[in-house]
Amino acid sequence: HLVNKIIFGTAQQVIVGGSFQTAGGTTSGAIAFWDQPTNTWGTLGGGTVAPQVRTLALAPNGTLFFGGNFAAFGGTNSGSLGYWVNNTYGSFTGVPSGGQVWNMTINPTGTLVFCGEFLPVKGPTSPSLALWNGAAFGSLVGQAGGTINGPVYAVTTALDLSIIFGGGFGSAGGTPMANIGLWRNGAFGSMS
């Protein structure tokens, strides 16, 4: 049983995601938290996620986003992306299907940027790399179906809202790339 991601939460908690089903002897279902003041493991409650959470991100408003390889969580059918807010699991309509979410980050404006091996999300075409702005899914400007010609496993954002992404691909948006790319000011670019 693996641990794939560790992040700091609120109120001195450490949140852990992986392929485990118990934490500290309690059924946890791939997401658990360590409460530092009480020195105990806790769970989100309301159900479990299985088989695997690969990535976690905590929004400024306290919403915990999680992605991975799962079809349901907390008793709710879903794709490979979900969230936890106000002690309740939440799912998205039109989440990535036919694959999994490998990594995610939240940019300075609060937009969730996530990547992986998945088919386009609802609305714009966005294979391998997509956005959630709090109200709707979106894709990068200029990104059309298949423009990133392989999976994206890693992503981060900069203060200027640039997105740097890496994985197993040779081009993005028609620009040749060697497994790492950049999206800045509305266009894909190479980092070579």
BAGUKOL-42490 format. One record per residue (C-alpha): residue number from 1; residue in three letters; x, y, z. Coordinates in nm, 4 decimals. Layout:
<sites>
+--------+-------+----------+----------+----------+
: lumvex : dotor :        X :        Y :        Z :
+--------+-------+----------+----------+----------+
:    NUM :   ALA :        X :        Y :        Z :
...
+--------+-------+----------+----------+----------+
</sites>
This chain:
<sites>
+--------+-------+----------+----------+----------+
: lumvex : dotor :        X :        Y :        Z :
+--------+-------+----------+----------+----------+
:      1 :   HIS :   0.0000 :   0.0000 :   0.0000 :
:      2 :   LEU :   0.1534 :   0.3222 :  -0.1214 :
:      3 :   VAL :   0.1485 :   0.6856 :  -0.0150 :
:      4 :   ASN :   0.1435 :   0.9026 :  -0.3297 :
:      5 :   LYS :   0.0947 :   1.2560 :  -0.1983 :
:      6 :   ILE :   0.1342 :   1.4467 :   0.1298 :
:      7 :   ILE :   0.0169 :   1.8053 :   0.1810 :
:      8 :   PHE :  -0.0378 :   2.0339 :   0.4772 :
:      9 :   GLY :  -0.4014 :   2.0984 :   0.5590 :
:     10 :   THR :  -0.5635 :   2.3402 :   0.7978 :
:     11 :   ALA :  -0.5535 :   2.3315 :   1.1785 :
:     12 :   GLN :  -0.2164 :   2.1534 :   1.1974 :
:     13 :   GLN :  -0.3209 :   1.8560 :   0.9882 :
:     14 :   VAL :  -0.1185 :   1.6605 :   0.7362 :
:     15 :   ILE :  -0.3320 :   1.5078 :   0.4578 :
:     16 :   VAL :  -0.2153 :   1.1882 :   0.2891 :
:     17 :   GLY :  -0.3378 :   1.0189 :  -0.0297 :
:     18 :   GLY :  -0.2417 :   0.6818 :  -0.1735 :
:     19 :   SER :  -0.3497 :   0.3235 :  -0.2290 :
:     20 :   PHE :  -0.3951 :   0.2350 :   0.1389 :
:     21 :   GLN :  -0.7319 :   0.1491 :   0.2920 :
:     22 :   THR :  -0.6494 :   0.1961 :   0.6630 :
:     23 :   ALA :  -0.4600 :   0.4589 :   0.8615 :
:     24 :   GLY :  -0.3854 :   0.4128 :   1.2296 :
:     25 :   GLY :  -0.6124 :   0.1077 :   1.2369 :
:     26 :   THR :  -0.9133 :   0.2990 :   1.0997 :
:     27 :   THR :  -1.0701 :   0.2386 :   0.7585 :
:     28 :   SER :  -0.9721 :   0.5435 :   0.5576 :
:     29 :   GLY :  -1.0102 :   0.4593 :   0.1884 :
:     30 :   ALA :  -0.7018 :   0.6154 :   0.0236 :
:     31 :   ILE :  -0.7269 :   0.9560 :   0.2001 :
:     32 :   ALA :  -0.6454 :   1.0167 :   0.5659 :
:     33 :   PHE :  -0.5132 :   1.2953 :   0.7825 :
:     34 :   TRP :  -0.2691 :   1.3125 :   1.0701 :
:     35 :   ASP :  -0.3761 :   1.5539 :   1.3436 :
:     36 :   GLN :  -0.0549 :   1.6878 :   1.4958 :
:     37 :   PRO :  -0.1976 :   1.8267 :   1.8238 :
:     38 :   THR :  -0.3688 :   1.4977 :   1.9170 :
:     39 :   ASN :  -0.1084 :   1.2712 :   1.7523 :
:     40 :   THR :  -0.3857 :   1.0641 :   1.5873 :
:     41 :   TRP :  -0.5013 :   0.9552 :   1.2428 :
:     42 :   GLY :  -0.8423 :   1.0604 :   1.1159 :
:     43 :   THR :  -1.0568 :   1.0050 :   0.8087 :
:     44 :   LEU :  -1.2765 :   1.2264 :   0.5977 :
:     45 :   GLY :  -1.5854 :   1.0235 :   0.6874 :
:     46 :   GLY :  -1.8896 :   0.9765 :   0.4700 :
:     47 :   GLY :  -1.7432 :   0.6902 :   0.2713 :
:     48 :   THR :  -1.4156 :   0.5920 :   0.1126 :
:     49 :   VAL :  -1.2190 :   0.6354 :  -0.2084 :
:     50 :   ALA :  -1.0735 :   0.3292 :  -0.3820 :
:     51 :   PRO :  -0.8496 :   0.2025 :  -0.5185 :
:     52 :   GLN :  -0.6045 :   0.4942 :  -0.5407 :
:     53 :   VAL :  -0.5604 :   0.8678 :  -0.4822 :
:     54 :   ARG :  -0.2553 :   0.9978 :  -0.6685 :
:     55 :   THR :  -0.2730 :   1.3704 :  -0.5974 :
:     56 :   LEU :  -0.4200 :   1.6276 :  -0.3559 :
:     57 :   ALA :  -0.4540 :   2.0068 :  -0.3556 :
:     58 :   LEU :  -0.6006 :   2.2375 :  -0.0923 :
:     59 :   ALA :  -0.7764 :   2.5537 :  -0.2132 :
:     60 :   PRO :  -0.7573 :   2.8784 :  -0.0138 :
:     61 :   ASN :  -1.1246 :   2.8341 :   0.0878 :
:     62 :   GLY :  -1.0452 :   2.4940 :   0.2451 :
:     63 :   THR :  -1.1776 :   2.2740 :  -0.0364 :
:     64 :   LEU :  -0.9680 :   1.9588 :  -0.0693 :
:     65 :   PHE :  -0.9387 :   1.8381 :  -0.4300 :
:     66 :   PHE :  -0.8228 :   1.4840 :  -0.5034 :
:     67 :   GLY :  -0.7511 :   1.2902 :  -0.8176 :
:     68 :   GLY :  -0.6338 :   0.9452 :  -0.9093 :
:     69 :   ASN :  -0.7601 :   0.6134 :  -1.0301 :
:     70 :   PHE :  -1.1139 :   0.5592 :  -0.9024 :
:     71 :   ALA :  -1.4698 :   0.5447 :  -1.0292 :
:     72 :   ALA :  -1.6583 :   0.6232 :  -0.7078 :
:     73 :   PHE :  -1.6044 :   0.7786 :  -0.3661 :
:     74 :   GLY :  -1.8199 :   0.8431 :  -0.0644 :
:     75 :   GLY :  -2.0991 :   0.6445 :  -0.2287 :
:     76 :   THR :  -2.0995 :   0.8777 :  -0.5330 :
:     77 :   ASN :  -2.0168 :   0.7665 :  -0.8878 :
:     78 :   SER :  -1.7444 :   0.9807 :  -1.0376 :
:     79 :   GLY :  -1.4571 :   0.9892 :  -1.2781 :
:     80 :   SER :  -1.1090 :   1.0329 :  -1.1468 :
:     81 :   LEU :  -1.1564 :   1.3737 :  -0.9802 :
:     82 :   GLY :  -1.3455 :   1.4797 :  -0.6681 :
:     83 :   TYR :  -1.3467 :   1.7204 :  -0.3759 :
:     84 :   TRP :  -1.4210 :   1.7397 :  -0.0045 :
:     85 :   VAL :  -1.5743 :   2.0550 :   0.1457 :
:     86 :   ASN :  -1.7810 :   2.1234 :   0.4587 :
:     87 :   ASN :  -1.7442 :   1.7583 :   0.5696 :
:     88 :   THR :  -1.9024 :   1.6309 :   0.2467 :
:     89 :   TYR :  -1.7703 :   1.4631 :  -0.0681 :
:     90 :   GLY :  -1.8516 :   1.6364 :  -0.3952 :
:     91 :   SER :  -1.8277 :   1.5257 :  -0.7552 :
:     92 :   PHE :  -1.8159 :   1.7062 :  -1.0870 :
:     93 :   THR :  -2.0387 :   1.6642 :  -1.3900 :
:     94 :   GLY :  -1.8260 :   1.5789 :  -1.6912 :
:     95 :   VAL :  -1.5112 :   1.4793 :  -1.5042 :
:     96 :   PRO :  -1.2254 :   1.3105 :  -1.6885 :
:     97 :   SER :  -1.3275 :   0.9697 :  -1.8106 :
:     98 :   GLY :  -1.1412 :   0.6745 :  -1.9479 :
:     99 :   GLY :  -0.8253 :   0.7429 :  -1.7488 :
:    100 :   GLN :  -0.6818 :   0.8940 :  -1.4368 :
:    101 :   VAL :  -0.5592 :   1.2187 :  -1.2836 :
:    102 :   TRP :  -0.1880 :   1.2102 :  -1.1956 :
:    103 :   ASN :  -0.1153 :   1.5553 :  -1.0549 :
:    104 :   MET :  -0.2767 :   1.8893 :  -0.9721 :
:    105 :   THR :  -0.1991 :   2.2349 :  -0.8463 :
:    106 :   ILE :  -0.3911 :   2.5522 :  -0.7678 :
:    107 :   ASN :  -0.2729 :   2.8676 :  -0.9410 :
:    108 :   PRO :  -0.2580 :   3.2122 :  -0.7751 :
:    109 :   THR :  -0.6144 :   3.2973 :  -0.8888 :
:    110 :   GLY :  -0.7538 :   2.9810 :  -0.7271 :
:    111 :   THR :  -0.7997 :   2.7836 :  -1.0507 :
:    112 :   LEU :  -0.7369 :   2.4096 :  -1.0227 :
:    113 :   VAL :  -0.4973 :   2.2861 :  -1.2918 :
:    114 :   PHE :  -0.4866 :   1.9074 :  -1.3296 :
:    115 :   CYS :  -0.3213 :   1.6590 :  -1.5598 :
:    116 :   GLY :  -0.3052 :   1.2902 :  -1.6399 :
:    117 :   GLU :  -0.4220 :   1.0365 :  -1.8915 :
:    118 :   PHE :  -0.7865 :   1.1124 :  -1.9639 :
:    119 :   LEU :  -1.0333 :   1.1968 :  -2.2349 :
:    120 :   PRO :  -1.1617 :   1.5526 :  -2.2703 :
:    121 :   VAL :  -1.3635 :   1.6966 :  -1.9837 :
:    122 :   LYS :  -1.7119 :   1.8377 :  -2.0399 :
:    123 :   GLY :  -1.7086 :   2.1356 :  -2.2706 :
:    124 :   PRO :  -1.3795 :   2.2308 :  -2.4330 :
:    125 :   THR :  -1.1432 :   1.9665 :  -2.5570 :
:    126 :   SER :  -0.8690 :   1.9196 :  -2.3033 :
:    127 :   PRO :  -0.6895 :   1.5868 :  -2.3209 :
:    128 :   SER :  -0.4162 :   1.5364 :  -2.0612 :
:    129 :   LEU :  -0.4293 :   1.8897 :  -1.9126 :
:    130 :   ALA :  -0.7378 :   2.0804 :  -1.7942 :
:    131 :   LEU :  -0.8636 :   2.3574 :  -1.5643 :
:    132 :   TRP :  -1.1470 :   2.4023 :  -1.3129 :
:    133 :   ASN :  -1.2181 :   2.7675 :  -1.2266 :
:    134 :   GLY :  -1.4687 :   2.6965 :  -0.9500 :
:    135 :   ALA :  -1.7675 :   2.7017 :  -1.1842 :
:    136 :   ALA :  -1.6703 :   2.5230 :  -1.5058 :
:    137 :   PHE :  -1.4049 :   2.3101 :  -1.6722 :
:    138 :   GLY :  -1.1798 :   2.4711 :  -1.9280 :
:    139 :   SER :  -0.8788 :   2.4070 :  -2.1441 :
:    140 :   LEU :  -0.5739 :   2.6097 :  -2.2270 :
:    141 :   VAL :  -0.6196 :   2.8620 :  -2.5078 :
:    142 :   GLY :  -0.5167 :   2.6942 :  -2.8310 :
:    143 :   GLN :  -0.5474 :   2.3447 :  -2.6877 :
:    144 :   ALA :  -0.7579 :   2.1200 :  -2.9079 :
:    145 :   GLY :  -0.8168 :   1.7472 :  -2.8981 :
:    146 :   GLY :  -0.4865 :   1.5655 :  -2.9197 :
:    147 :   THR :  -0.2635 :   1.8739 :  -2.9200 :
:    148 :   ILE :  -0.0606 :   1.7259 :  -2.6357 :
:    149 :   ASN :   0.0375 :   1.4003 :  -2.7977 :
:    150 :   GLY :   0.0844 :   1.1973 :  -2.4789 :
:    151 :   PRO :   0.0084 :   1.1808 :  -2.1091 :
:    152 :   VAL :   0.0974 :   1.4611 :  -1.8664 :
:    153 :   TYR :   0.2176 :   1.3396 :  -1.5250 :
:    154 :   ALA :   0.3415 :   1.6585 :  -1.3567 :
:    155 :   VAL :   0.2217 :   2.0185 :  -1.3461 :
:    156 :   THR :   0.3002 :   2.3397 :  -1.1607 :
:    157 :   THR :   0.2058 :   2.7053 :  -1.1998 :
:    158 :   ALA :   0.3946 :   3.0316 :  -1.1598 :
:    159 :   LEU :   0.2868 :   3.3661 :  -1.0167 :
:    160 :   ASP :   0.2418 :   3.5014 :  -1.3719 :
:    161 :   LEU :  -0.0073 :   3.2108 :  -1.4312 :
:    162 :   SER :   0.2345 :   3.0250 :  -1.6613 :
:    163 :   ILE :   0.1909 :   2.6476 :  -1.6495 :
:    164 :   ILE :   0.4869 :   2.4104 :  -1.6703 :
:    165 :   PHE :   0.3986 :   2.0493 :  -1.7407 :
:    166 :   GLY :   0.5866 :   1.7254 :  -1.7943 :
:    167 :   GLY :   0.5138 :   1.3717 :  -1.9031 :
:    168 :   GLY :   0.5479 :   1.1449 :  -2.2025 :
:    169 :   PHE :   0.4841 :   1.3630 :  -2.5108 :
:    170 :   GLY :   0.6717 :   1.5043 :  -2.8081 :
:    171 :   SER :   0.4646 :   1.8130 :  -2.8876 :
:    172 :   ALA :   0.1931 :   2.0429 :  -2.7560 :
:    173 :   GLY :  -0.0084 :   2.2892 :  -2.9603 :
:    174 :   GLY :   0.2045 :   2.2018 :  -3.2627 :
:    175 :   THR :   0.5260 :   2.3009 :  -3.0840 :
:    176 :   PRO :   0.7899 :   2.0254 :  -3.0597 :
:    177 :   MET :   0.8755 :   1.9413 :  -2.6994 :
:    178 :   ALA :   1.0819 :   1.6757 :  -2.5253 :
:    179 :   ASN :   0.8487 :   1.5644 :  -2.2418 :
:    180 :   ILE :   0.8371 :   1.9081 :  -2.0750 :
:    181 :   GLY :   0.6438 :   2.2117 :  -2.1876 :
:    182 :   LEU :   0.5304 :   2.5598 :  -2.1032 :
:    183 :   TRP :   0.2040 :   2.7455 :  -2.1509 :
:    184 :   ARG :   0.2367 :   3.1237 :  -2.1101 :
:    185 :   ASN :   0.0351 :   3.4219 :  -2.2294 :
:    186 :   GLY :  -0.2112 :   3.2087 :  -2.4219 :
:    187 :   ALA :   0.0369 :   2.9943 :  -2.6137 :
:    188 :   PHE :   0.2347 :   2.6738 :  -2.5822 :
:    189 :   GLY :   0.6117 :   2.7074 :  -2.5820 :
:    190 :   SER :   0.9204 :   2.4922 :  -2.5622 :
:    191 :   MET :   1.1611 :   2.5008 :  -2.2684 :
:    192 :   SER :   1.4633 :   2.4069 :  -2.4795 :
+--------+-------+----------+----------+----------+
</sites>
